[in-house]
């Protein structure tokens, strides 16, 4: 089921349901990962957006040269290098064959740059680093604005010595989305969002009358999003792309690939647990963007396997007690804002500023 499936966006463009994400890929490996991915047959590429918030502070303190925090995350240029190497060396591969997504570049439109005047410059910088003339899809990464500061400070603090980011409640989602809609299609052929709730979506659609092509959200067997998020997406023609398909180990949570149900299904059909999760993630026409820099895993993730209705039902049952791994109030530094209305977010100082 993984190989070659496509979904049609509300723009008419087609997107492969199995993509490749570069989140948390370190410099020196991500470019080759992109090359191996395209060599294996993937045609949906999500460019890096951000270092994992859970490890950002530790990296800053270590002044790591191998995983530096910079306006471009140190990876976007490497992604471009891997992409252009593939275009040069893989017979018959053309730019138009690849669906390239960027989740708002850190230096401009990461949370510190939600101001409308920063939107197009951010896109221009992304295109420059990737050495491309257009993106197939450009996304707002989070429905959260941080204080606008110098480009290299991705997590501006509320005060010196306080491990909490400074939230900016002067910019609304509607303002940022309106700026996104003004981008020329010669630069961004489709626009969308990430980590938006149905309420956030409803607000920007009602205000601007432009429906996002995609909502990229955390989705996996423990957080299936079949209720409000997927229901709203289907009703409004919004495509769902899943990130953190295997969960997120930043909090040392048990890995989904070690779940007994997943492993038993994999053993039954001669597939590894990652393959089982990726195929399940595409049921219903959704996309999923796993990350790996290991050539053998990149290839195995792309292998075509099938799940029975019984297998799918067993995995669906895992979602009866939802578990979200990516909660901003647990990040380091802390984001003191309620995005999802999770228990851990209750009592947060800020709420998402949807409109003024």
KAURVEN-V955126 format. One record per run of one state. SS is the DSSP state (helix for helix, strand for strand, loop for the rest). FROM is the first residue (numbers start at 1). TO is the last residue. Records with the same first field share a line. If there is no record, write none. Layout:
SS->FROM-TO ; FROM-TO
This chain:
loop->1-5 ; 9-13 ; 17-17 ; 22-29 ; 41-43 ; 48-52 ; 63-75 ; 90-94 ; 98-98 ; 104-105 ; 110-110 ; 114-115 ; 131-134 ; 136-136 ; 141-145 ; 147-156 ; 158-163 ; 166-166 ; 168-172 ; 182-187 ; 189-190 ; 195-197 ; 209-213 ; 219-219 ; 221-222 ; 224-227 ; 237-238 ; 244-248 ; 252-255 ; 259-259 ; 270-272 ; 283-286 ; 291-294 ; 302-308 ; 321-327 ; 331-333 ; 335-336 ; 339-342 ; 346-349 ; 352-356
strand->6-8 ; 14-16 ; 18-21 ; 44-47 ; 99-103 ; 135-135 ; 137-140 ; 146-146 ; 157-157 ; 164-165 ; 167-167 ; 188-188 ; 191-194 ; 214-218 ; 220-220 ; 223-223 ; 239-243 ; 287-290 ; 334-334 ; 337-338 ; 350-351
helix->30-40 ; 53-62 ; 76-89 ; 95-97 ; 106-109 ; 111-113 ; 116-130 ; 173-181 ; 198-208 ; 228-236 ; 249-251 ; 256-258 ; 260-269 ; 273-282 ; 295-301 ; 309-320 ; 328-330 ; 343-345
